[in-house]
């Protein structure tokens, strides 16, 4: 009978060293590698606790129908947002090391009330204080996050580096607003067009992602909190930047959300 010697505390401690140093890993040592998503999430929880961060909310990734199908996932991957890494527009984000990052323009919700862990619960308008455009900066501790296996990437807090959040576009749930936003939002790098909204199976449905978060939190006995930010996954085509010194801007509804690296 196979007996796993995996301990999530050791994995979290090892990853935390690399979070702080900025050094990238090819993969985790075999003895520290989570074998299941549950082990990955246990490691993530321990990593977040060991880093002594204050949780500001949640992030979802690999959440489009096409993305989940290709990754053989039934639910997006879910990470935790550290308050100190969440910023308003106009911020300059200083990376801990010169390494490639992925930029994702997303829809974010701010919760207006606590959501208890309850199986089968679906989002309703009363849950949502604000709908915002956000930018997630993804910077994994792995050189190639897609090659190490999803449990390891989950342990690495799904590669969360920073989040930039725009002003509220309104409270409650507005399906037409979400559709118009995805259809018209454009992303520019140093003034040059770079990405627009995804469509079809390549697009993430923000409300479906939120429902997946509710289900994940219910399974793990985790209450979501009023004021939590939930950034729901790529609305526009993600892209990589291999060096700093750039200004990234989303344009939508006559507004802009910008930050620099």
Rosetta blueprint (number, residue, H / E / L):
1 X L
2 X L
3 X L
4 X L
5 X L
6 X L
7 X L
8 X H
9 X H
10 X H
11 X H
12 X H
13 X H
14 X H
15 X H
16 X H
17 X H
18 X H
19 X H
20 X H
21 X H
22 X L
23 X L
24 X L
25 X E
26 X L
27 X L
28 X L
29 X L
30 X H
31 X H
32 X H
33 X L
34 X L
35 X L
36 X L
37 X H
38 X H
39 X H
40 X H
41 X H
42 X H
43 X H
44 X H
45 X H
46 X H
47 X H
48 X H
49 X H
50 X H
51 X L
52 X L
53 X L
54 X L
55 X E
56 X E
57 X E
58 X E
59 X E
60 X E
61 X E
62 X L
63 X L
64 X L
65 X H
66 X H
67 X H
68 X H
69 X H
70 X H
71 X H
72 X L
73 X L
74 X L
75 X L
76 X L
77 X E
78 X E
79 X E
80 X E
81 X E
82 X E
83 X H
84 X H
85 X H
86 X E
87 X E
88 X E
89 X L
90 X L
91 X L
92 X E
93 X L
94 X L
95 X L
96 X L
97 X L
98 X L
99 X L
100 X L
101 X E
102 X E
103 X E
104 X E
105 X E
106 X E
107 X E
108 X E
109 X E
110 X E
111 X E
112 X L
113 X L
114 X L
115 X E
116 X L
117 X L
118 X L
119 X L
120 X L
121 X L
122 X L
123 X L
124 X L
125 X H
126 X H
127 X H
128 X E
129 X E
130 X E
131 X E
132 X E
133 X E
134 X E
135 X E
136 X E
137 X E
138 X E
139 X L
140 X L
141 X L
142 X E
143 X L
144 X L
145 X L
146 X L
147 X L
148 X L
149 X L
150 X H
151 X H
152 X H
153 X H
154 X H
155 X H
156 X L
157 X H
158 X H
159 X H
160 X E
161 X E
162 X E
163 X E
164 X E
165 X E
166 X L
167 X L
168 X L
169 X L
170 X L
171 X L
172 X L
173 X L
174 X L
175 X H
176 X H
177 X H
178 X H
179 X H
180 X H
181 X H
182 X H
183 X H
184 X H
185 X L
186 X E
187 X E
188 X E
189 X E
190 X L
191 X L
192 X E
193 X E
194 X E
195 X E
196 X E
197 X E
198 X L
199 X L
200 X H
201 X H
202 X H
203 X L
204 X L
205 X L
206 X H
207 X H
208 X H
209 X H
210 X H
211 X H
212 X H
213 X H
214 X H
215 X H
216 X H
217 X H
218 X H
219 X H
220 X L
221 X L
222 X L
223 X L
224 X E
225 X L
226 X L
227 X L
228 X L
229 X E
230 X E
231 X E
232 X E
233 X E
234 X E
235 X L
236 X E
237 X L
238 X L
239 X E
240 X E
241 X E
242 X L
243 X L
244 X L
245 X L
246 X L
247 X E
248 X E
249 X E
250 X E
251 X E
252 X E
253 X L
254 X L
255 X E
256 X E
257 X E
258 X E
259 X E
260 X E
261 X L
